[in-house]
Amino acid sequence: MLENANAVPVFAATYKGSVPLDTGRPQADIQSDFFRSQEAAELHLRLLAIEQGFNLVVQRRYESRQQKDGKYIHKVWGATGQAGQRLD
C-alpha cells in the first residue's frame, strides 16, 4: 500500500496550475493525524485517499501545533485536503 501511496499526486492549495481532478465524480475531505514532519502528514493523506478509493489529493494545507513532550516542546504537523479521482 505504501508503494501505491507514493503514486498518488498531491497538489497544494496554493498551486496555480492545471489540476487533473474529475469534478464530475465524488470527492471527500480528508485530514491526517499530527506527525513530527510535513512529509509524514502528507503520506498519511495519501494513504487515507487510497483507503477511501481515491487516487488524487488537491487543496492540501498544513497545520502546525506545539506539542509538549515532558519538558521539551516541539512542532507537529497535520494536513488537510480533498481526495478525488484523476481525469482519465
Beta strands, then each sheet from edge to edge (+ up, - down):
strand 1: 10-12
strand 2: 28-31
strand 3: 56-69
strand 4: 72-84
sheet 1: 1+ 3+ 4- 2+
end
